[in-house]
Amino acid sequence: MDDISGIPPNNCQKVFIQRDFSEGTSVKFLTKFPAELNGKLETEVFVRTITQLNSMFAEAETLGGRNYCESCLACLTAYTSYICFDTHYEKMLKKITKFIAEQNQDYYVPRGMMLVDPVERGLRTLEICLLSENNGR
């Protein structure tokens, strides 16, 4: 079960965790435990996963000296510098993808679920596929 990316999430029941726009348009997901996951996942695991995802997205969106230098270098090189290295945001997205894979492997897939990377859904929603559910397809 090392490579869970081969699991097709197309024919499964889906639970969507919506974005939380209460503090603006930054990427943040609601930590309210969905009723569809009752008995399938502990509330603490779910809240911990969402809280960690929210903090990782917040870190990705922070502005600082590093972002300023990256932007200045990009301007000076007509944005060809982005061919040579990843931006801070891109590096954080890779960390988030790795975190989701770890969470899937440790918590979600053993319980018959799978988190789908929010980047694959345009950062609009966090999708949880219930793999063990037979929905008649």
C-alpha positions in Angstrom: 0.0 0.0 0.0 3.0 2.3 -0.6 1.5 3.9 -3.7 -2.1 4.9 -3.0 -2.2 7.3 -6.0 -3.4 4.3 -8.1 -6.7 4.1 -6.2 -9.3 5.5 -8.6 -11.5 7.9 -6.6 -14.1 8.2 -9.4 -16.6 5.6 -8.3 -16.9 6.4 -4.6 -19.0 8.4 -2.3 -17.5 11.8 -1.7 -17.5 14.2 1.3 -16.5 17.8 0.6 -14.9 20.1 3.1 -15.6 23.7 2.1 -13.3 26.7 2.3 -13.6 29.0 5.3 -13.9 32.5 4.0 -14.6 34.1 7.4 -11.1 35.6 7.6 -10.7 36.6 4.0 -9.8 34.7 0.8 -6.7 32.9 2.1 -6.8 29.1 1.6 -8.4 27.8 4.8 -10.8 24.8 5.2 -13.6 24.4 7.8 -12.7 22.2 10.7 -16.3 21.2 11.4 -16.5 17.4 11.4 -18.8 16.1 8.7 -21.6 13.8 9.7 -20.8 11.4 6.9 -17.5 10.5 8.7 -19.2 9.5 12.0 -18.0 6.0 12.9 -15.4 6.0 10.2 -12.8 8.4 11.6 -12.0 10.0 14.9 -12.9 13.7 15.2 -9.4 14.4 16.6 -7.7 12.9 13.6 -9.9 14.9 11.2 -9.4 18.2 13.1 -5.6 17.7 13.4 -5.4 17.0 9.6 -7.4 20.1 8.7 -5.6 22.3 11.2 -2.2 21.2 9.9 -3.3 21.8 6.3 -4.6 25.3 7.2 -1.3 26.2 8.9 0.7 24.9 5.9 -1.4 27.0 3.5 -1.0 30.0 5.8 2.8 29.5 5.7 2.7 29.3 1.9 0.9 32.6 1.6 3.1 34.6 4.0 5.1 37.4 2.6 8.6 38.1 3.7 12.1 38.9 2.6 12.4 35.6 0.7 9.3 36.3 -1.4 10.5 39.8 -2.1 13.9 38.5 -3.3 12.3 35.8 -5.4 10.1 38.4 -7.1 13.0 40.8 -7.7 15.2 38.1 -9.2 12.3 37.0 -11.4 11.8 40.6 -12.7 15.5 41.0 -13.3 15.7 37.8 -15.3 12.5 38.3 -17.2 11.0 35.5 -15.1 13.4 32.9 -16.5 14.7 32.3 -13.0 11.5 30.3 -12.3 12.8 27.7 -14.7 15.8 27.1 -12.4 14.1 27.0 -9.0 10.7 26.6 -7.3 9.1 29.5 -5.5 8.3 29.3 -1.8 4.7 28.7 -2.7 5.5 25.8 -5.0 7.7 24.3 -2.3 4.9 24.5 0.2 2.5 22.9 -2.2 4.9 20.0 -2.6 5.1 19.7 1.2 1.3 19.8 1.4 1.1 17.0 -1.2 3.5 14.9 0.8 1.6 15.6 4.0 -1.7 14.5 2.4 0.0 11.3 1.1 1.3 10.6 4.6 -2.1 11.2 6.2 -3.7 8.9 3.6 -1.2 6.2 4.3 -1.4 6.5 8.1 -5.0 7.3 8.8 -7.4 7.5 5.9 -6.7 4.6 3.6 -6.6 2.1 6.4 -10.1 3.3 7.4 -11.4 3.1 3.8 -11.1 6.7 2.9 -8.8 8.9 0.8 -8.0 12.6 1.0 -7.7 14.3 -2.4 -5.1 17.0 -2.7 -7.1 20.4 -2.8 -4.8 21.6 -5.6 -6.5 19.0 -7.8 -9.8 20.7 -7.1 -8.5 24.2 -7.7 -8.1 24.9 -4.0 -11.9 25.3 -3.8 -12.6 22.3 -1.6 -11.0 19.4 0.2 -12.5 16.1 -1.0 -12.6 12.9 1.0 -13.5 9.8 -1.0 -15.1 6.9 1.0 -13.5 4.0 -0.8 -15.2 1.2 1.2 -18.7 2.6 0.4 -20.6 0.8 -2.3 -22.9 3.3 -3.8 -24.4 1.0 -6.5 -22.0 1.8 -9.4 
